[in-house]
Structures are given as C-alpha cells and as structure tokens.
Amino acid sequence: MSEALSRIVGDEPLTPREQRLQRRLLSDPFGFPNEFKSWHVRSLETSDIALSMTNVVGLTTTLGLDKGQTGTVGLLNTGSVVLYAGADVPPSSLVCNGTAYTTVAYPDLFAVIGYTFGGSGGNFQVPNIAAPGAGLKYVIVT
C-alpha cells in the first residue's frame, strides 16, 4: 500500500473492499459509488495529509457530491446534537426547536430518537434546546 493511502486510513491496512474501491477511484473518478466518494472526502478532511479545505471542497465538487454528504456534521452519528453558529442550518441536520417531522421523512433519525422528545404515530419531534446565546442554535444530525 502506498504511504499516502496508509496515512489516509491512520496506518491501518485497507480492507479488500476498500482496496478495490481505491483502484476504481484512481482509474475512473466518476464511476464509483457515492458512499465511497463521501468516505474518501471525509477521510481526507480528518487525515494528517496537508490539504487545504479549498482542495477538499474542490474534490467534493469534482466527484459530484452534494455538500451534505461531506463535512464535519456528516462525520457525526445520526442523532448527535451540536451547537452551530451559522445563519443557515448545516446539511443533514435539523434545528433543535421541538418541531415535529414525519417518520417517513427522517427514518434514520426516528430510528435513533423515536418518540423521546414527543410525537406519536407517523410523527416524532426533535429536542427543543434553547441556544446559549444570540446567533447560536443547536442542531441534530439526520
């Protein structure tokens, strides 16, 4: 295995599946699954390889990934709650304001939190957590 690939995965050997996917990536960057594209970009984002975020974002665009398929929020488990300081809402997350959502719209999140924060039948609620300051909000990863 090349040194670069070893460093991407934290000096752990690649599984046979990861090796096949790496070969596909290197031979045809547009012909492999989004699941692997997302894994590859996330591994670069968190690796010790000296890449600027501009290069990582450029790779995301080149590979045809949606912004919601990468980034720090994308690295967190479904149901994780984080404090967010942006005016928008990060991709793959919802504001923790007690809103009800359909179980069909967010099945992965529902599988994790169920009716813990309210709801019944085909609807469940996200937690209602007050922000600690102006311009801040808590979001839950979907």
C-alpha positions as a LaTeX table, in Angstrom:
\begin{tabular}{lrrr}
\hline
Residue & $x$ (\AA) & $y$ (\AA) & $z$ (\AA) \\
\hline
Met1 & 0.00 & 0.00 & 0.00 \\
Ser2 & 1.24 & 3.47 & $-0.79$ \\
Glu3 & 2.29 & 5.76 & 2.04 \\
Ala4 & $-0.48$ & 8.24 & 1.17 \\
Leu5 & $-3.19$ & 5.59 & 1.41 \\
Ser6 & $-1.75$ & 4.30 & 4.65 \\
Arg7 & $-1.84$ & 7.80 & 6.12 \\
Ile8 & $-5.44$ & 8.35 & 4.98 \\
Val9 & $-6.68$ & 5.42 & 6.99 \\
Gly10 & $-4.48$ & 6.04 & 10.02 \\
Asp11 & $-1.82$ & 3.41 & 9.29 \\
Glu12 & $-4.41$ & 0.65 & 9.28 \\
Pro13 & $-4.42$ & $-1.66$ & 6.27 \\
Leu14 & $-7.25$ & $-1.18$ & 3.81 \\
Thr15 & $-9.84$ & $-3.92$ & 3.66 \\
Pro16 & $-10.06$ & $-5.81$ & 0.37 \\
Arg17 & $-13.27$ & $-3.88$ & $-0.44$ \\
Glu18 & $-11.56$ & $-0.54$ & 0.26 \\
Gln19 & $-8.63$ & $-1.59$ & $-1.92$ \\
Arg20 & $-11.00$ & $-2.39$ & $-4.82$ \\
Leu21 & $-12.80$ & 0.92 & $-4.35$ \\
Gln22 & $-9.48$ & 2.80 & $-4.24$ \\
Arg23 & $-8.45$ & 1.17 & $-7.53$ \\
Arg24 & $-11.79$ & 2.20 & $-9.04$ \\
Leu25 & $-11.29$ & 5.75 & $-7.77$ \\
Leu26 & $-7.86$ & 6.02 & $-9.27$ \\
Ser27 & $-8.91$ & 4.55 & $-12.62$ \\
Asp28 & $-12.27$ & 6.35 & $-13.04$ \\
Pro29 & $-13.17$ & 9.10 & $-10.55$ \\
Phe30 & $-16.77$ & 9.28 & $-11.81$ \\
Gly31 & $-17.62$ & 5.58 & $-11.85$ \\
Phe32 & $-17.73$ & 4.60 & $-8.19$ \\
Pro33 & $-20.47$ & 4.77 & $-5.52$ \\
Asn34 & $-21.34$ & 7.98 & $-3.66$ \\
Glu35 & $-20.85$ & 6.02 & $-0.42$ \\
Phe36 & $-17.18$ & 5.64 & $-1.25$ \\
Lys37 & $-16.79$ & 9.19 & $-2.57$ \\
Ser38 & $-18.13$ & 10.50 & 0.73 \\
Trp39 & $-15.87$ & 8.21 & 2.76 \\
His40 & $-12.88$ & 9.30 & 0.71 \\
Val41 & $-13.53$ & 13.02 & 1.16 \\
Arg42 & $-14.26$ & 12.60 & 4.91 \\
Ser43 & $-11.03$ & 10.65 & 5.34 \\
Leu44 & $-9.11$ & 13.46 & 3.66 \\
Glu45 & $-10.83$ & 16.10 & 5.80 \\
Thr46 & $-9.73$ & 14.40 & 9.00 \\
Ser47 & $-6.37$ & 13.00 & 7.93 \\
Asp48 & $-2.94$ & 14.39 & 8.71 \\
Ile49 & $-2.26$ & 14.90 & 5.00 \\
Ala50 & $-1.61$ & 18.59 & 4.43 \\
Leu51 & $-4.57$ & 19.51 & 2.19 \\
Ser52 & $-6.31$ & 22.84 & 2.39 \\
Met53 & $-10.08$ & 22.82 & 2.79 \\
Thr54 & $-10.23$ & 24.51 & $-0.64$ \\
Asn55 & $-8.70$ & 21.37 & $-2.14$ \\
Val56 & $-11.09$ & 19.11 & $-0.25$ \\
Val57 & $-14.10$ & 21.18 & $-1.34$ \\
Gly58 & $-12.76$ & 21.11 & $-4.89$ \\
Leu59 & $-12.58$ & 17.32 & $-4.68$ \\
Thr60 & $-16.15$ & 17.22 & $-3.41$ \\
Thr61 & $-17.29$ & 19.25 & $-6.42$ \\
Thr62 & $-15.20$ & 17.23 & $-8.87$ \\
Leu63 & $-16.62$ & 13.96 & $-7.55$ \\
Gly64 & $-20.17$ & 15.28 & $-7.88$ \\
Leu65 & $-21.06$ & 15.04 & $-4.19$ \\
Asp66 & $-23.72$ & 17.15 & $-2.56$ \\
Lys67 & $-22.43$ & 19.46 & 0.16 \\
Gly68 & $-24.48$ & 17.47 & 2.70 \\
Gln69 & $-22.52$ & 14.31 & 2.01 \\
Thr70 & $-19.30$ & 15.63 & 3.50 \\
Gly71 & $-18.18$ & 17.97 & 6.24 \\
Thr72 & $-17.90$ & 17.67 & 9.96 \\
Val73 & $-21.63$ & 17.28 & 10.60 \\
Gly74 & $-21.57$ & 14.41 & 8.11 \\
Leu75 & $-18.99$ & 12.66 & 10.26 \\
Leu76 & $-21.25$ & 12.58 & 13.31 \\
Asn77 & $-23.68$ & 9.82 & 14.13 \\
Thr78 & $-27.35$ & 10.34 & 13.39 \\
Gly79 & $-28.94$ & 11.85 & 16.49 \\
Ser80 & $-25.83$ & 13.77 & 17.56 \\
Val81 & $-26.61$ & 17.28 & 18.79 \\
Val82 & $-24.12$ & 20.09 & 18.19 \\
Leu83 & $-24.02$ & 23.83 & 18.75 \\
Tyr84 & $-23.96$ & 25.71 & 15.43 \\
Ala85 & $-23.15$ & 29.37 & 14.83 \\
Gly86 & $-24.20$ & 29.81 & 11.18 \\
Ala87 & $-27.20$ & 31.74 & 9.93 \\
Asp88 & $-28.27$ & 28.68 & 7.93 \\
Val89 & $-28.68$ & 25.06 & 9.02 \\
Pro90 & $-25.88$ & 22.62 & 8.11 \\
Pro91 & $-26.76$ & 19.97 & 5.54 \\
Ser92 & $-28.04$ & 16.72 & 7.04 \\
Ser93 & $-29.26$ & 18.39 & 10.22 \\
Leu94 & $-32.37$ & 19.96 & 11.75 \\
Val95 & $-32.70$ & 22.76 & 14.28 \\
Cys96 & $-33.44$ & 21.50 & 17.81 \\
Asn97 & $-36.59$ & 23.58 & 18.28 \\
Gly98 & $-39.17$ & 20.90 & 19.11 \\
Thr99 & $-40.58$ & 20.72 & 15.57 \\
Ala100 & $-42.48$ & 17.59 & 14.56 \\
Tyr101 & $-41.37$ & 15.66 & 11.47 \\
Thr102 & $-42.80$ & 12.62 & 9.76 \\
Thr103 & $-41.16$ & 9.30 & 10.49 \\
Val104 & $-41.09$ & 8.70 & 6.72 \\
Ala105 & $-39.14$ & 11.93 & 6.02 \\
Tyr106 & $-36.36$ & 11.13 & 8.53 \\
Pro107 & $-36.42$ & 7.36 & 9.15 \\
Asp108 & $-32.78$ & 7.16 & 10.31 \\
Leu109 & $-33.24$ & 9.91 & 12.89 \\
Phe110 & $-36.54$ & 8.40 & 14.03 \\
Ala111 & $-34.83$ & 5.03 & 14.45 \\
Val112 & $-32.36$ & 6.67 & 16.85 \\
Ile113 & $-34.56$ & 9.02 & 18.90 \\
Gly114 & $-38.06$ & 7.59 & 18.41 \\
Tyr115 & $-40.68$ & 9.48 & 20.42 \\
Thr116 & $-38.22$ & 10.51 & 23.16 \\
Phe117 & $-38.99$ & 14.21 & 22.61 \\
Gly118 & $-42.66$ & 13.83 & 21.71 \\
Gly119 & $-44.92$ & 12.78 & 18.90 \\
Ser120 & $-46.85$ & 9.63 & 18.08 \\
Gly121 & $-47.94$ & 7.56 & 15.13 \\
Gly122 & $-46.34$ & 8.91 & 11.96 \\
Asn123 & $-44.78$ & 11.98 & 13.61 \\
Phe124 & $-41.91$ & 12.47 & 16.04 \\
Gln125 & $-40.32$ & 15.59 & 17.49 \\
Val126 & $-36.72$ & 16.73 & 17.67 \\
Pro127 & $-35.50$ & 18.04 & 21.04 \\
Asn128 & $-36.26$ & 21.63 & 21.99 \\
Ile129 & $-32.96$ & 23.04 & 23.27 \\
Ala130 & $-32.56$ & 26.77 & 23.91 \\
Ala131 & $-29.45$ & 28.33 & 22.40 \\
Pro132 & $-26.97$ & 29.72 & 24.93 \\
Gly133 & $-26.53$ & 32.99 & 23.07 \\
Ala134 & $-27.52$ & 35.17 & 20.14 \\
Gly135 & $-26.67$ & 33.76 & 16.73 \\
Leu136 & $-26.31$ & 30.21 & 18.05 \\
Lys137 & $-28.52$ & 27.18 & 17.67 \\
Tyr138 & $-28.41$ & 23.51 & 18.47 \\
Val139 & $-28.85$ & 21.15 & 15.53 \\
Ile140 & $-29.42$ & 17.40 & 15.40 \\
Val141 & $-27.77$ & 15.26 & 12.73 \\
Thr142 & $-30.24$ & 13.46 & 10.48 \\
\hline
\end{tabular}
